Structure formats: structure tokens, C-alpha cells
Amino acid sequence: MSFVDSQSTQKQTDIKRLEPSAASLSSIRFFIPFAMVYRRKIIGACVALLMVSGAMLSMGQGLGYLVDKGLGAGDPAILDRAVVVTIMIAALLAIGSYLRAVLVNQVGESIVADIKRTLFAHMVHLHLGWFETARVGDLLSRMNTDTTIMREVLTSSLSGAIRNVMVLVGGLVLLILASPKMSMVVAVVVPLVVVPVIYMARRLREASRLAQEKVGDLSVSAEESLSSMRLIHAFGQETTQKRHFAGRVDEALKASLRSVHLRGILSGIIIFLVFCGIAIILWIGGQDLMAGTITAGDLSAFIFYSFLIASATGGLSELAGGLQRAAGAADRVSSLLQTQSELIEAENPAPLPNPEAINVSLTNLNFSYPARADVPALHDINLHITAGERVALVGPSGAGKSTLFHLLLRFYEPDSGEIRFNHVPSQALSLHSLRSAIGLVPQEPALFSASLFENIAFGMPEARLEDVRLAAQKAEILPFIEGLPEGFDSFVGEKGIRLSGGQKQRIAIARVILRNPHLLLLDEATSALDSVSEAAVQRALTNLMQGRTSLVIAHRLSTIIDADRILLMDNGQLVGQGTHDDLLTNSPLYRELALHQFG
């Protein structure tokens, strides 16, 4: 299977995994709590909509009165009064339109802002296993593209739909009250309009959701390519990436055009049926006028209401597509919000006792990553680390060393077995108290698009400049920072792109030094440093590890020869432990690793 095919397969799996699990109506109901926060403004907007609809409907009655009493009777006074009343109605219509636009837009923008905040807060607390298969580009598409669609509907389409419904219902009622014959036409036309709307709306909803998923795929492709631009240029794959991205664009365009095609069909059917009904209404009205059973004013009102109804129905047909797109977006957003984290804190979590001296115990520990549940990452691990002990983890790549760190940080729950900190099970501890006592320096440090100060103080946002400066000094990064024109205020670029690998590593080390944790997890903390910087940082780490429980993952055996104990791992199992000399004597695997490095 090619790389592109495997990507496509993974994306299909991810889409199915994030498919809406609830009915569309349930998804829409899910957002009612967001709207209830602004119920006063919503009530005000409804009042404004009533003002607008009532003003528009009253114009038909005024037109009939003007034709019969003013123009027909030739009374200038009635004509003058009719013009004044028309101006008053127009003023009422303008005021109502202003209030509707302001209130509806305020409510729509506020609701979407609340949804974005809720979405981000929800994703931040999801377990890391979920992010193994979720795609960042698709998540960003849900947060930005889908919420934008919902905002457009909430701020314009929905209020327009409500107004058109009011005008349509009011116009039909006035027509029926004026002439019972019209009710027969309405009774025939309305079902003819509603049936295709219901049928087409279902297909349109599916097409809209597919189009939005393709937009998510497009966002994923763009995000992956832009974040890997150096690799693309290094391997000369610009043309290949352009071709792949163009294919994603074509897929998104095809799905969007299908949605547009269905909206066009729906709009055409509705407009045709509505105007056919209006033609019949005008024909009946004309027959009654010639027979003398109605007046010219009544016929004028009929014509006005007929075109008002046609306009409202045409507007509804256009809005139907937008509402279906919003419903599809609501499905995608609500399915994300309904995703539950598998990492659940205890109802009454306990704080970490005596965090200044941490000992760790692992008993019969087994774990497999959710994305590869059939492959054990850790198998039957039994281990006890005493407070203040310096323990090194060595072994081939994929042996499970970083996975052990992930479980200690409780990024994942073990499949079986138990982890205890100071004799307390990890599931019984507060996540905050546990993680605040641990300092992690990962193999690939993560930096944010912010200043050097903010990146170092990430774990302690309240830190003073003096403390941050001292941490940078201990991490051997201070001379570099002070050599920059803006010092600690220097911007590091997206993901720290303006820094070298060694500089990013030392920023991550300074971040941990500032936090002053009592359990250190160092995952190849000096792997990206040159020999001079490595020696300096190694001294800083040695000083930092004094009196603290420390676990160090290292591929360079020279950096961990003096560890209190070395744990040898292979294929997710603990296959040996002891000092450097002990393992050289008793472990063929360790001797092989040492042979490759020391010769």
C-alpha cells in the first residue's frame, strides 16, 4: 500500500470515528443551552421580527383601502392619509429591521464565540489516545469553518427564515379570509411544495456534510504540508505535494458543487410550484373581479399578498440549503463536543502526599496504544524507584521507554496493573497535584508562537523575570538570549522555527528548571546538543537531579554511566537492571549497545 493510500485509509477511519452519533434534531437541540444565555436578546429579536412582518402584511390592506377609497372614490384627503400611513409603516419597518439586524447579529456572534470557547476547552481535556487518530486539520475545520457556517445562519439566514415564515403564514391567512376559494388553491399548492422540500432536504443535508468533511480533508492536507515545508523542499517534492493538494481541492469542489446542484434543484421546484399557485390565485381573483364579487382594491391586495408569498417562499427555498449546511455543521460540532475522555478523575481525588520525596511503584503493568491495540507497548512491568534515586532507561528504539513516561504522567490509563506514587494509586490522585510535581523534557520539545520569556515560563506563568533569567542561565541558554536585540521578548516563530534544535532543547530544559519539580522525566534531554553544550547542560541537569527522583531516557550510554540504576528495556519488557558494570557482565543486549558506542 502506498503512502497516499494509507493516508486515505486513515482519513476514512478518522471520519467514521468522528461521525455524528445522534440524530440531526438532537444535534440542533444540543445548542439550545448556548442560545438560552441570550434569551432576552432573542425575545427582543422576535419582537422586531413581528414588527417587520406585521408592517409588511399591513401594506396589503393599506393598498386595497387606497385603491377602493382613495383612487376609486377620487378623494384627495383619503389619498393623503394613505400616504402618511404608508410612511409610518415604512418607519416601523425600518426600526424593526434595525433592531432585528443588531440583536440577531449580536446573539449569533456571541453564540458562536461561546461554542468556540467550549470546543477548545473540551478538546484540551480529551485524553491523548483520542488525538492519535483525530486529525488536527479536521479539528481546526470544525472549530473555524463549521462554526463560521453556523454563524452565517444564526446572524442572517435563520432570522430571514423566521421572517419569511411569518410573512408566508400571515399572507396565506389573509388570502384565505378574503376569499374561501383561495384556501382550495393553498390546500393543493402547500403539500406540493412541502413534499419535495422534505425529500430534497435529506439529500442536501448529506451532501452538505460530505462537502464539509472534504473541506476538513483539505485543511488537514494544507496543515500537514505547510508544517513540513522544509522536508518537502529538502526531498524536492514540491510538484508531488501540489498534485496531491490539487486532488484534495478537486474532491472538495466536487462535493460542494453537488450540494449547490441540489440547492438549485430545490429552489427551482419550489419557485415553479409557488408561481403556478399564484397564477391560479390571480386567475380566480380576475374572474371574481369581472363577475363583480370583489373590488379592485381586493384584487390589488390579492396581487400584493401573492407576490409577498412568492417572495417569502423563494427566500425559504434559498435558505433551506443554508439551514441544511448549518445542520450538517451542527452535527459535526456536536459530535465532537459529545466525545468523552477516557481519562476520568476520581470524584474526590487525593493530593500527592509528601511531594518533596517521590517514590514510584509499578506492578504488573501492561499497556497498548489505542491505535495499535494488538501490539503491546509495555508488558508485565514490575519496578520500584525510591525517592531521590537516579534511574536511567536504555534499550533499542521502540522498547517502550517513552511509553513508560506517558503512563507516569497519566496521559493514558494502563490496560492492567497499577502505578503508585508514594504508595497512592495514580487513579486516586488529582491530575493537577500529580503533574505539578513532575518535570518533563521531551525528545522533541514543543514551543509556542510566543516570546522566549513566555515559552520558558509556560509551566509557571506567574514567574518573575529574575527567576526565568536564572533558569535560562542554568540551562546554558542565557548568553544566546541576551545576545538577541529584544532579549527575552524575542519571538521564537511558529513551533520555534527561528531556533536551532539545540536552542529549543535548552529552552525546554530551562522550562523544567524554572518549575523546580521533584520527579524528573528526561527523554533524551541532551540529544540535540553539541558536545560543548551537552557537557554544560549535563552539569546543570546533574545539579538539578540532586535530591530529586529522576528517570532519564538515554541512547548515549556515556551520559548515564553514573546513574544509581540502569533499566534495560526491549520489546516493551524490562529485561535487565543494575549498574553499568553489572549489565556489561550479565546482559548480552547491553554489551551490544555498549560495543556500538564505545567500540
Long-range contacts (C-beta under 8 A, 24 or more apart in sequence): 4-244, 10-133, 11-135, 11-217, 11-220, 13-133, 14-133, 14-134, 14-135, 14-138, 15-138, 15-213, 15-216, 17-133, 17-134, 18-134, 18-138, 18-332, 18-335, 18-336, 18-339, 19-335, 20-209, 20-331, 20-332, 20-334, 20-335, 21-335, 21-338, 22-331, 22-334, 22-335, 22-338, 24-205, 24-327, 24-330, 24-331, 26-334, 27-327, 27-330, 27-331, 27-334, 27-335, 28-327, 28-330, 30-330, 30-334, 30-337, 30-338, 31-111, 31-115, 31-330, 31-334, 34-111, 34-114, 34-115, 34-118, 35-107, 35-111, 37-110, 37-111, 37-114, 38-106, 38-107, 38-110, 38-111, 41-103, 41-106, 41-107, 42-103, 42-107, 44-99, 44-103, 45-99, 45-100, 45-103, 45-104, 45-107, 45-159, 46-162, 47-99, 48-96, 48-97, 48-99, 48-100, 48-103, 49-96, 49-100, 49-159, 49-162, 49-163, 49-166, 50-96, 50-166, 51-92, 51-93, 51-95, 51-96, 51-99, 52-93, 52-96, 52-97, 52-100, 52-163, 53-163, 53-166, 53-167, 53-170, 54-170, 55-89, 55-90, 55-92, 55-93, 55-96, 56-93, 56-167, 56-308, 57-167, 57-170, 57-171, 57-174, 57-305, 57-308, 58-89, 59-86, 59-89, 59-304, 60-171, 60-174, 60-301, 60-304, 60-305, 60-308, 61-174, 61-301, 62-86, 62-89, 63-297, 63-300, 63-301, 63-304, 64-295, 64-297, 64-298, 64-300, 64-301, 65-297, 66-297, 67-295, 67-296, 67-297, 67-300, 68-295, 68-296, 68-297, 68-298, 69-297, 72-295, 72-296, 72-297, 100-159, 100-163, 104-154, 104-155, 104-156, 104-158, 104-159, 105-155, 105-156, 107-154, 108-151, 108-153, 108-154, 108-155, 108-156, 108-158, 109-151, 109-155, 111-150, 111-154, 112-147, 112-148, 112-150, 112-151, 112-154, 115-147, 115-150, 115-333, 116-143, 116-147, 118-337, 119-143, 119-147, 119-333, 119-336, 119-337, 122-336, 122-337, 122-339, 123-336, 125-341, 126-339, 126-341, 127-341, 127-342, 127-343, 127-411, 127-412, 128-406, 128-411, 128-412, 129-342, 129-369, 129-370, 129-371, 129-412, 130-339, 130-341, 130-342, 130-370, 132-369, 132-370, 132-371, 133-370, 133-371, 135-216, 135-220, 136-220, 136-223, 137-216, 137-217, 137-218, 137-219, 137-220, 137-221, 137-222, 137-223, 137-224, 138-213, 138-216, 138-217, 138-219, 138-220, 139-336, 140-219, 140-223, 141-212, 141-215, 141-216, 141-219, 141-220, 142-216, 142-332, 142-333, 142-336, 145-212, 145-215, 145-216, 145-219, 145-329, 146-212, 146-329, 146-332, 146-333, 147-329, 147-333, 149-212, 149-325, 149-326, 149-329, 150-326, 150-329, 150-330, 150-333, 152-322, 152-326, 153-322, 153-323, 153-325, 153-326, 154-326, 157-319, 157-322, 157-323, 157-326, 158-323, 158-326, 160-315, 160-319, 161-315, 161-316, 161-319, 161-323, 164-311, 164-312, 164-313, 164-315, 164-316, 164-319, 165-312, 165-316, 167-308, 167-309, 167-311, 167-312, 168-309, 168-312, 168-313, 168-316, 171-305, 171-306, 171-308, 171-309, 171-312, 172-309, 174-301, 174-305, 175-281, 175-302, 175-305, 175-306, 175-309, 178-298, 178-301, 178-302, 179-284, 179-285, 179-288, 179-294, 179-298, 179-302, 181-284, 181-288, 182-281, 182-284, 182-302, 185-277, 185-280, 185-281, 185-284, 186-277, 188-277, 189-273, 189-274, 189-276, 189-277, 189-280, 192-273, 193-270, 193-273, 193-274, 193-313, 196-266, 196-269, 196-270, 196-273, 197-266, 197-270, 197-317, 197-320, 200-262, 200-265, 200-266, 200-269, 200-320, 201-266, 201-320, 201-324, 203-262, 204-259, 204-262, 204-263, 204-266, 204-320, 204-321, 204-324, 205-324, 205-327, 205-328, 207-255, 207-258, 207-259, 207-262, 208-259, 208-321, 208-324, 208-325, 208-327, 208-328, 209-328, 209-331, 209-332, 210-255, 210-258, 210-259, 211-252, 211-255, 211-256, 211-258, 211-259, 211-325, 211-328, 212-325, 212-328, 212-329, 212-332, 213-255, 213-332, 214-248, 214-251, 214-252, 214-254, 214-255, 214-256, 215-252, 215-256, 217-248, 217-251, 217-252, 218-245, 218-248, 218-249, 218-251, 218-252, 221-245, 221-248, 227-495, 259-321, 259-325, 260-321, 262-321, 263-318, 263-320, 263-321, 266-317, 266-320, 266-321, 267-314, 267-317, 267-318, 267-320, 267-321, 270-313, 270-314, 270-316, 270-317, 271-310, 271-313, 271-314, 271-317, 274-309, 274-310, 274-313, 274-314, 275-310, 278-306, 278-307, 278-309, 278-310, 281-306, 282-306, 342-413, 343-410, 343-411, 343-412, 343-413, 345-430, 345-431, 346-427, 346-428, 346-429, 349-428, 349-429, 349-430, 349-431, 349-433, 350-424, 350-428, 350-429, 350-430, 351-429, 351-430, 351-433, 352-421, 352-422, 352-424, 352-429, 352-430, 352-433, 352-434, 352-437, 353-422, 353-424, 354-422, 355-422, 355-433, 355-437, 355-518, 356-518, 357-387, 357-388, 357-422, 357-518, 357-549, 358-387, 358-421, 358-422, 358-437, 358-518, 358-519, 358-549, 359-384, 359-385, 359-386, 359-387, 359-421, 359-422, 359-423, 359-549, 360-384, 360-385, 360-408, 360-419, 360-420, 360-421, 360-519, 360-549, 361-385, 361-418, 361-419, 361-420, 361-423, 362-417, 362-418, 362-419, 362-420, 363-417, 363-418, 363-419, 363-420, 364-416, 364-417, 364-418, 365-407, 365-414, 365-416, 365-417, 365-418, 365-419, 366-414, 366-415, 366-416, 366-417, 367-403, 367-407, 367-412, 367-414, 367-415, 368-415, 369-403, 369-412, 376-572, 377-403, 377-572, 378-403, 378-404, 378-407, 378-414, 378-572, 378-573, 379-571, 379-572, 379-573, 380-573, 381-417, 381-573, 381-574, 382-574, 383-567, 383-574, 385-549, 385-551, 386-549, 387-549, 388-547, 388-548, 388-549, 389-549, 389-550, 389-564, 389-565, 390-545, 390-550, 390-552, 390-563, 390-564, 390-565, 391-550, 391-551, 391-552, 391-563, 391-564, 391-565, 391-566, 391-567, 392-551, 392-552, 392-553, 392-554, 392-560, 392-563, 392-565, 392-566, 392-567, 393-551, 393-552, 393-553, 393-554, 393-566, 393-567, 393-569, 394-553, 394-554, 394-555, 394-557, 394-560, 394-566, 394-567, 394-568, 394-569, 394-590, 394-593, 395-568, 395-569, 395-570, 395-575, 395-589, 395-593, 396-570, 396-593, 398-571, 399-569, 399-570, 399-571, 399-572, 400-569, 400-571, 400-572, 400-573, 401-523, 401-553, 401-569, 402-443, 402-523, 402-553, 403-572, 404-551, 404-569, 405-440, 405-521, 405-523, 405-551, 405-553, 408-438, 408-519, 408-521, 408-551, 409-434, 409-435, 409-438, 409-440, 409-521, 410-434, 410-435, 421-519, 436-517, 437-517, 437-518, 437-519, 438-517, 438-519, 438-520, 438-521, 439-512, 439-515, 439-516, 439-517, 439-519, 439-520, 439-521, 440-512, 440-521, 440-523, 441-505, 441-508, 441-509, 441-511, 441-512, 441-520, 441-521, 441-522, 441-523, 441-525, 442-508, 442-523, 443-523, 443-524, 443-527, 443-553, 445-496, 445-504, 445-505, 445-507, 445-508, 446-495, 446-508, 447-492, 447-495, 447-496, 447-499, 447-504, 447-507, 447-508, 448-492, 449-491, 449-492, 449-493, 449-494, 449-495, 450-491, 450-492, 451-486, 451-488, 451-489, 451-490, 451-491, 451-492, 452-481, 452-484, 452-487, 452-488, 452-489, 452-490, 452-492, 452-507, 453-488, 453-489, 455-492, 455-496, 455-507, 455-511, 456-488, 456-507, 456-510, 456-511, 456-514, 457-511, 457-514, 458-511, 459-511, 459-512, 459-514, 459-515, 460-514, 460-515, 463-514, 467-514, 468-510, 468-514, 471-510, 471-511, 471-513, 471-514, 472-510, 474-510, 474-513, 474-540, 474-543, 474-544, 475-506, 475-507, 475-509, 475-510, 475-513, 475-537, 475-540, 476-506, 476-533, 476-536, 476-537, 476-540, 477-503, 477-506, 477-507, 477-509, 477-510, 501-528, 502-528, 502-529, 502-530, 502-533, 504-528, 505-529, 505-537, 506-533, 506-537, 509-537, 509-540, 509-541, 512-544, 513-540, 513-544, 517-548, 518-548, 518-549, 519-548, 519-549, 519-550, 519-551, 520-544, 520-545, 520-548, 520-549, 520-550, 520-551, 520-552, 521-551, 522-550, 522-551, 522-552, 522-553, 523-553, 524-553, 524-554, 524-555, 525-552, 526-556, 526-559, 527-555, 527-556, 534-559, 556-597, 557-593, 557-594, 557-597, 557-598, 558-597, 558-598, 566-590
